[in-house]
Every structure is written in structure tokens, then in C-alpha cells.
Amino acid sequence: MKKLVKVEDAVGMIIPHDITEIRRGSVKGPAFKKGHKIREVDICHLQRLGKRHIYILKIEEGYLHENDAAVAMAESFCGPGVTWQGDPVEGKLKLLAARDGLLYVNVDALGRINMLGDVMCASRHTHSMVREGDVVAATRAIPLVVEQKVIDEAVTVARSDGGLVQVRPLKKARVGIIMTGNEIFAGLVQDQFEPILRRKLSHIGSKVIGAVAAPDDADDIKEKISDFLNRGVDLILTTGGLSVDPDDVTRQAVLRAGASDFVYGASVLPGAMFMIAYLDSVPVMGIPACGIYHEITLFDLLLPRVLAGERITRKDIAVLGHGGLCLDCKTCRYPICPFGKGV
């Protein structure tokens, strides 16, 4: 229950919520925090903030104050690798990455919670790379007082899937690279893929344990795949050999090696001729020639997900068509851009 009292009559009373002050370019924050006891000297300040009345608040049974609601939601929204700390500010709490890794947002559950009314949660895009301490989401109750049953429903939705947001650590993979092509194998053309891939893998915390060239021969490529498996790699990358040329036999080699869950072709540009398959638990990712020309391709979208332990399916790749068009900006600002952000 809320009762209005004129500011000039409120000396000695307790403010039931943060009162925000905004000064363009310099200040945005609580001028008075919840629990502040109003003094004579505060009256003019409150009036300058446009306050003519304040609430005297009594929380009835079955309702929660915005701060208590925020805490209840934050506790349930945090899945593995996500935490929160401190007191609500203006009824809001930030959720933080508790470790480096890849952010996963239960987008469906997020939408259901935001449909409840009177509560909200906003997050970064799912599959964003984050560092420990980064803000990954924020939540609050919208009114000062919210029904307990609304909070209970939000909590139930989040907990049914082990939390609304989580951060999965990336495996520090041991990687083998196979550069295919007769011209590469014969030394007629200098390979350009290896330094690019070594840089990208190192940046994400993985290590290349070997890089070998192979001719356009399916049995030779298959043999090199087997060699890397025997060396205990966690990931195999192949380069080239994925287009329509009759000499491009990388796909056949991967299938001959016994791969399952084979996917070739993607609704993403650049990366339409991308390939991914699995040899038991070891992913094999085939990178088409666009990986040389373009700084960011489908490979960059999927590599962190593979290292986070996700088993990529055709559906996972198909839905990337929404947001899967690189704009070829003169200056690449990835990941601060729409590429790969459709889901």
C-alpha cells in the first residue's frame, strides 16, 4: 500500500525507493537511496528534482519491494559461470561473468519472462565471448512493488533450465591443421591459411600441434586425419578442397575417415561452403577459401561454440542465416557489429 505525503511534510520519514538525479553529461544515479531518513535540508533538493510528494510505503502480503524482487530474480537467473554482487541500484541488479568463456542465453525463457509484465531482463547476445567481470545481463522489477506470484513465475521459468544465462569455459584444444591442394603440396603456391589459423587459435587459447600439406587425394587426406587422431588432437581443421572443382575431395576424405553428423554448406556469407563433421568426439571443421580473403567468416562464429563443447548441427548453422550476412565494412569492427547476431 502506498500513501502520498507532501515533501514539506515528510521530514523524519523514510524514503522507500532510490530517487534518481540526472544531470546531462555528469550525473546519473541515486540522489537519495532507499532507507534515507528525510531531513529539513533535503526538502529543497527533492523539490529541485521535481518531487512534490513521496510515498509512505507498506508492503502488503503477497507483494515484494523492487529491490527484493531484483535479488530473487538475479539468484535464479544466474546459471553456471554467472554471478551477481552488491545491492540493487534503483531496483536494478547486474549479472556478471564469473569466468572467461562463451555466453549462452536461454532466449526462449528470456522472452517468456519479459512477457510476464512488471519484470524485465536484458542481456548481451547469446554466443558472445566474455571476460570474467563483464556485465552479461541486468534485471529489475519495473514498479516499486510487484506481486510475489510474478516473481515466482520468473524464477520458475529460469530455474527450469538451470538458469537464464551461463558462461561456458572454452577448451584449450590441441589442434591439427591439414592444408589441401596439389599446388600447396607441391610447393608451387605458398599456403596462406596456416598463419591465419595459428593466430586465431592462439588468441582463443588453443594450440596447433601440427600443420601438414596434403595433395588433392582423398586417401592421403584420410591418412593425415588418422595420424592426427592417433596423436590425440581435440580438433582438426582442413583448408581448401570444398568447392565444385573435380579435384576438391576434402569432403570425401572426411567421410571415408568415418565421420558422422556431416554438414556441408551454410546459410552464412562468407562461409557458404563451410563443412563440419565429427570423428567420435573430435570435430573436423573444413574452411573454404573465403577464410583467406575475409577476416571474419562462419568459422569465427562457430569455433568458440565448438570449444565450449557444443556439437554443431545443421539446424544450428541454418538459423545463422538471420544475421549471417557480413557487410564487408571497410574497417572490420567484429564482434561489435550485426554479423552472426541473429540468434
N, C-alpha and C positions, 0 to 999 in steps of 0.2 A: 504494500500500500504506500502511495506517495502523497505527501501533503505539501502544498506550496506555502512558502513563507517569504515575505519581502526581505530583501537583502539587509536593509537597515534594521530589521527586527531580528536578525539571525545571529547576533553576537553571542558566542558561547555554544552555538550549535555545531554539530559535526557534519562535514561535507561527505555525502555518501558515494561520490564518484570523482574521478580526476576531472578537473576543469582545465581545458586546453587554452593556451595562448599562442597565437600565430603572428609573427612579425616577418613580413616578406624578406627573404634572404638572410635572416639572422636567427630567428627563434621559431621552433615548433615543438611544444612539449607542455607538460602539466604546470600551470602556474600555481595550482593548488591540488594536492594529492588527496585521494580518498582517506578519510580519517582526520583531516586537518580540522582543528577547532578554530572557528572564525573569531577574529579579534576586531576591535574597533578600526585598527589601521588597515584591515583587509577590505573594508567596505568600499572605499574609493577605487581600489584595484579591481574588485569584482564588477563595479559599475562601468569602469573603463573597458572591461571585457564584454560589455553588453548584457551583464546579468542583472536582472531586476528582481528575480526570485531564485530561491534554491529549494531543493526537495528535502523534506524530512522523511526519511525512508524507513519503512518497517517491512521486512521480508516475511511474507506470509508462507505458510506451509505449502509445499509443492512448487516453490519458486527458488531461483538462485540469483545471487548478485552476479553481475557480469564478470567480475574477477574470479569468483569461484567456478563459474561456468567455463572460463578460459582454461583454468588449471585442469578441470575434469577432462576437457577435450584434448588438451595437449598430452596428458598422460596416456590417453588411448590412441591418439593419432601416431605416436612415435613407435615405429617398428624397429627392427634391428639396425643398429648403426645410426640412429637418430635420437636426439635428446632435447631437453629444454632446461632452462635455468632461470633463476631470478623471479621477481614478482611481475604480475601483469602491469603494463603501462597503458593507461587509458583503456583498460579492459582487454588488451591485446597481449598475446604471447608469441614469441618467435620459436620455431623449431630449428635445431641446428644439427649439422652433420657431426657425428661423434667420431668419424674416421674418414680418411680419403677413400674415394670409390665412385661408384655409379649410382645415381639416384633413381629409385623406382617409385612411381606414384601410382596408386590404385585409382586410375582415372574414373572408372565407373563409380566406385564408392565415393570419391570426391564429389562427383555430380549429385549423387543421392543425398549426401549430407548438405550440400548447398541448396538443395530443393526443399529442405525442411522449413526454411524461414526462420528468422531470428538468430541464426548462427551462420558462420562462414569460415571457409578455409581457402587460402590462396597459396599456390605452390609454384616452384620452378617447373620447367618442362621435365617430364619423365625422361630417363636416359641421359640426363645432364651429368657431366663429370663435376664432382665437387671435392673440396678440400675440407679437412677437419675444421670445424668452427664456422663454416659457411652457413648462412641462413638458407634453408631449403623450403620452408613454408611458414605461414603465420595464421593464427586463428583467433577468433573473438566471438562473443555474443554481441549482437547488434543493439538491442535495447539494454537499458540499465538493469532490468530484471527480466529473467527469462524462465519459462516453465521448465521444471525439472524433467518432465517427460520428453521434451525436445532434446535436452542434453543427453538423456538416457538413450534415446534412439540414435543420436550421432555417435555415441560411444559404442553402442552395439554394432552399428554398421562398420566402424573402424576395426573393432576387435575381431569381427568375424573373419577377417582376412589377415590377422596378425599385424595390424597397424595400417595406417593410411599411407605413410611414407617410410621408406627404408633406404639405407645406403649399403650396397654390397661391395666388399673389397675386391680388387682386381688381382687375379692370379699373376704371379711373376713367372711367366711362361718361358720354357726353353723351346726355341723356335728353329725350324729348319726351312730354308728357302730353296726352291728349285726354279731356276730361270730357264725357260724352254725356248727353243728356236734354233734351227740349224745355223743361222748366221751368228748367233751368240756362241753356240758350242764350238764353231769353227774359228772363232776369233775375228770374223770379218767385220762385226759390229760390236762396239763396246756396250756392255749391258749398262742400263741407266736405272734399273729397278733397285738393285741391291742397296746402294747408299740411301735411297729414299726410305726403303722399308726398315733398314737398320736405325735410321734416325727416329722414325715414328715408333718403333718398338721400344727403343731405349727411353724415349720420352714418357712412355706409358708404364715403364718399369719391367719390361721383358728383355730377354737376352737371345741373340742369334747365336746358335751353337754350330751352325754350318750353313754355307751357301754354295750350291753346286749348279753348274750348267748342264742342260740335257738337250739332245737333238730332238727333232720332231718325230719321235719314235715312241709309241705307246708303251712298249715293253721296257724300254730304257727308263722312261719316266716312272713306270710302276716300280722298277727295281730301286730307283733312288728314293721313292716313297717308303718302300720296305726298309731300306737302310736307315732312314731317319726314325722310323718306328722302333727299330732294334736299338737305336741309341737313346730311346726313352723321351722323345720330344713330346711337348704338350700341344703343339700347334704346327701345322705345315702350311706354308704359303707357296703357291705356284704363280708364276708370272707369264703372261702371254699364252698363245695357243688356244684362245677361246672364241675366235671369230668364225666366219663361214669358210675360210680358206681350207682346201682339202688337206693341207699339211698341219692344220691345227688339231692335235689329237690329245690335248691335255684331259679333256673330259673322259675320253675313252680309257685313258691310263688310270684315272682315279676310280672309275667304275671297275676296271679289271683288278684293281688292288683290293676290291671287296667293300667299297664304300656303300653306306646306306644313307637314307634321308637326303638324297641327292637333289639339289635345287640348282637349276641353271636359268639365268635370265631374271631381270629385276625391273621393277617399275620406278627406277630412280635414274636420273641423269645428272652427272656422269656415273656410269656403273651398270648400264643395261645388260652387259654380257658377263656380269659377276657370277661366280659359282661358289657354292658351299656344300660340303658333304661331310660325313663322319666315318672314321675308321674306328669302330667301337666308340671310345670316349674322346678320340683325338679329332678335332676339327681340321678339315682341309679347306682353305679359302683360296679360290682362284681369282687373280686380279687381272682384269683386262688392260689393254694398252693405255686407256684413259688415265690410269694411275700414274703415268709418267708426266702427262701434259697438265693435268689438273691437280692442284694442291690437295683438295678435299674431294673424296668420292664416296660411294656406298661403303667401301672398305673401312673408312674412318668412322662411319656411323655404327658399323657392326662389330668392329674389333673390340671396343670396350665391353659390349654386351657378351661377346664370346668369352672374354677373360673374366667376366663376372659370373660365369658358369651357366649362362643361358644357352639352350640348344635351339638354334635358329631354324624356323620352319618357313615353308613357302608363304604361309599367311603373314608371318612377321614381316617378310620382305614386301608382300603385296600391299599391305596397309601403308607402307612408307611412300607410296605414290602420292599421297596427300602431304605436301610439303617436301616432296622429293625432287624438286626441280632447282638445281643450282643456277643462280642468276649470273654467274661469271663476272662478278664485280671486279672492277679494275684493281681495287685493293681488297684482298680477302680478309674478312673480319670473323670468319668462323671461329668459335661457335656463337658469336653474337650476331646471328642472322637467322632467317627462317628455315634454312636448309635442314631437312630431317626433323623438323619440329611439329609435323602434323599430328603425331600421336605421342 
